[in-house]
Amino acid sequence: MQIDYFFTCASPWSFLGLAPLRETARRHGAAIVCHPVSYGTIFPATGGLPLPKRAPERQAYRLVELRRWRAFREVDLVLEPKHFPVDDSLANRTVLAAREGGADAEKVLDLAHSFQALLWLEDGDLSALSTLAGRANELGLDGAHLVEQAATPEIQSLYEKETQAAIAAGVFGAPTYMLGGELFWGQDRVDFLDRALEQRGAA
């Protein structure tokens, strides 16, 4: 069984849902394929708005929900990072470069988690090239090479193709998990994904 994981590194919801996603996949013996995509492209194509353009009421409630989920997940989440909003396209493409370069699937997930944690736990800058390379190095990957690959026309083109494929599949928010063509939007939908995996396993 394969779970397609659509996300962006700058999403706190992607970060909050990744650990439960991985634990659920492990229990069911399912593989996770990372699809870092551009929500700057997805939002206007699917009727969404980037955070700064949302109504004040929506922005305020988002913080309420983040506080709730921070407590529920028992994660020391930084609610308002100093480097947010941030252009996370380089971070996303670096994860994509790791995947395309043949890195172990778990290592690719580790890299995605490390980048997410950089912003949401450590208040770091996701757009800093040297920082991203350093995080990859800490995982035993060739950080300089991955960041270099992330800037190539090939990876940039693939990033755009993956984003368009996500839109075609019906993806509109982050994170989105897809199992056999069925979408589960939001880190709070991992329980439903769990049930779907159990049903498929039983079948």
C-alpha positions as CSV (number, residue, x, y, z in Angstrom):
1,M,0.0,0.0,0.0
2,Q,1.3,3.5,-0.9
3,I,0.4,6.8,0.7
4,D,1.1,9.8,-1.4
5,Y,2.0,12.7,0.9
6,F,1.4,16.2,-0.5
7,F,2.9,18.9,1.7
8,T,5.0,22.1,1.9
9,C,7.8,22.5,4.4
10,A,6.4,25.9,5.7
11,S,3.0,24.4,6.7
12,P,2.6,23.9,10.5
13,W,-0.1,21.4,9.8
14,S,2.2,19.4,7.6
15,F,4.6,19.3,10.5
16,L,2.1,18.4,13.1
17,G,0.7,15.5,11.0
18,L,4.0,14.0,9.9
19,A,4.8,11.9,13.0
20,P,1.3,10.4,13.2
21,L,1.3,9.7,9.5
22,R,4.6,7.8,9.8
23,E,3.5,5.9,12.8
24,T,0.2,4.9,11.0
25,A,2.1,3.9,7.9
26,R,4.5,1.7,9.9
27,R,1.7,-0.2,11.6
28,H,0.1,-1.0,8.3
29,G,3.3,-1.7,6.4
30,A,2.5,1.1,3.9
31,A,5.0,3.1,2.0
32,I,5.0,6.9,2.0
33,V,6.0,8.8,-1.1
34,C,6.8,12.5,-0.5
35,H,5.4,15.1,-2.9
36,P,6.6,18.6,-1.8
37,V,4.5,21.0,-3.9
38,S,3.9,24.7,-4.4
39,Y,0.8,25.9,-2.6
40,G,1.5,29.4,-4.0
41,T,0.4,27.7,-7.2
42,I,-2.3,25.4,-5.7
43,F,-4.2,28.0,-3.7
44,P,-5.1,30.4,-6.6
45,A,-6.0,27.4,-8.7
46,T,-8.3,25.9,-6.1
47,G,-9.9,28.9,-4.5
48,G,-7.6,29.2,-1.5
49,L,-5.8,32.2,-0.1
50,P,-2.3,32.6,1.4
51,L,-2.3,33.4,5.1
52,P,-1.7,37.2,4.8
53,K,-4.7,37.6,2.5
54,R,-7.1,35.7,4.7
55,A,-9.7,37.6,6.8
56,P,-8.5,38.6,10.3
57,E,-11.0,36.3,11.9
58,R,-9.6,33.3,10.0
59,Q,-6.1,34.3,10.9
60,A,-7.0,34.6,14.6
61,Y,-8.8,31.3,14.7
62,R,-5.8,29.6,13.0
63,L,-3.7,30.6,16.0
64,V,-6.4,29.2,18.4
65,E,-6.3,25.9,16.6
66,L,-2.5,25.8,16.5
67,R,-2.5,26.3,20.3
68,R,-4.9,23.4,20.7
69,W,-3.0,21.1,18.5
70,R,0.3,22.1,20.1
71,A,-1.1,20.9,23.4
72,F,-2.7,17.8,22.0
73,R,0.3,16.6,20.1
74,E,2.6,17.7,23.0
75,V,4.9,19.6,20.6
76,D,6.7,22.8,21.6
77,L,5.4,24.6,18.4
78,V,6.5,28.2,17.7
79,L,3.2,29.8,16.9
80,E,4.5,32.9,15.1
81,P,8.0,32.2,13.7
82,K,10.0,35.3,12.9
83,H,10.8,33.9,9.5
84,F,7.2,33.3,8.5
85,P,5.7,33.7,5.9
86,V,8.8,32.4,4.0
87,D,9.6,31.2,0.5
88,D,10.1,27.5,1.2
89,S,10.4,26.5,-2.5
90,L,14.2,25.7,-2.1
91,A,13.5,23.5,0.9
92,N,10.7,21.7,-0.9
93,R,12.9,21.2,-4.0
94,T,15.7,19.9,-1.8
95,V,13.4,17.2,-0.4
96,L,12.4,16.4,-4.0
97,A,16.1,16.3,-5.1
98,A,16.7,13.8,-2.3
99,R,13.8,11.6,-3.4
100,E,14.9,11.8,-7.0
101,G,18.5,11.1,-6.1
102,G,17.6,7.7,-4.7
103,A,17.7,8.5,-1.0
104,D,15.9,5.9,1.2
105,A,12.2,6.8,1.6
106,E,12.6,7.1,5.4
107,K,15.6,9.4,4.9
108,V,13.5,11.6,2.6
109,L,10.8,11.8,5.3
110,D,13.5,12.6,7.9
111,L,14.7,15.5,5.7
112,A,11.2,16.9,5.3
113,H,10.6,16.6,9.1
114,S,14.0,18.3,9.8
115,F,13.1,21.3,7.5
116,Q,9.6,21.6,9.1
117,A,11.1,21.4,12.6
118,L,13.7,24.1,11.6
119,L,10.8,26.6,11.2
120,W,8.2,25.4,13.7
121,L,10.4,24.2,16.6
122,E,13.6,26.1,16.2
123,D,12.4,29.4,14.7
124,G,15.0,29.0,11.9
125,D,15.0,30.3,8.3
126,L,13.8,27.8,5.7
127,S,15.1,30.0,2.9
128,A,18.8,29.9,4.0
129,L,20.8,27.7,1.6
130,S,23.6,27.0,4.0
131,T,21.2,26.0,6.8
132,L,19.3,23.6,4.5
133,A,22.5,22.0,3.4
134,G,23.6,21.6,7.0
135,R,20.4,19.9,8.0
136,A,20.8,17.4,5.1
137,N,24.4,16.8,6.2
138,E,23.2,16.0,9.7
139,L,21.1,13.1,8.2
140,G,24.1,11.7,6.4
141,L,23.1,13.2,3.0
142,D,25.2,15.3,0.8
143,G,23.6,18.7,1.6
144,A,25.6,20.8,-0.8
145,H,24.8,18.5,-3.7
146,L,21.1,18.3,-2.8
147,V,20.8,22.1,-2.6
148,E,22.7,22.4,-5.9
149,Q,20.4,19.9,-7.5
150,A,17.3,21.7,-6.2
151,A,18.3,24.7,-8.3
152,T,18.6,22.8,-11.5
153,P,16.1,23.1,-14.4
154,E,15.3,19.4,-14.1
155,I,14.2,19.6,-10.4
156,Q,12.5,22.9,-10.9
157,S,10.5,21.4,-13.8
158,L,9.7,18.3,-11.8
159,Y,8.5,20.5,-8.9
160,E,6.1,22.3,-11.3
161,K,4.9,19.0,-12.7
162,E,4.3,17.5,-9.2
163,T,2.3,20.6,-8.3
164,Q,0.1,20.4,-11.4
165,A,-0.4,16.7,-10.8
166,A,-1.5,17.5,-7.2
167,I,-4.1,20.0,-8.6
168,A,-5.3,17.4,-11.1
169,A,-5.7,14.9,-8.2
170,G,-7.9,17.4,-6.3
171,V,-5.3,18.6,-3.8
172,F,-6.1,22.0,-2.4
173,G,-4.6,22.1,1.1
174,A,-1.6,20.9,3.2
175,P,-1.1,18.3,4.2
176,T,-3.1,15.9,2.0
177,Y,-2.7,12.2,2.0
178,M,-3.8,10.1,-0.9
179,L,-4.5,6.4,-0.7
180,G,-5.7,4.6,-3.9
181,G,-7.0,7.8,-5.3
182,E,-8.9,8.8,-2.1
183,L,-7.9,12.1,-0.5
184,F,-7.5,12.9,3.2
185,W,-7.0,16.6,3.8
186,G,-5.5,17.8,7.0
187,Q,-3.3,16.4,9.8
188,D,-6.5,15.7,11.7
189,R,-7.6,13.2,9.1
190,V,-4.9,10.6,9.9
191,D,-7.4,8.6,11.9
192,F,-9.6,8.2,8.7
193,L,-6.5,7.3,6.8
194,D,-5.8,4.7,9.4
195,R,-9.2,3.2,9.0
196,A,-8.9,3.1,5.2
197,L,-5.5,1.3,5.5
198,E,-7.1,-1.2,7.9
199,Q,-9.9,-1.9,5.5
200,R,-7.5,-2.4,2.6
201,G,-5.3,-4.7,4.7
202,A,-8.3,-6.8,5.7
203,A,-9.5,-7.0,2.0
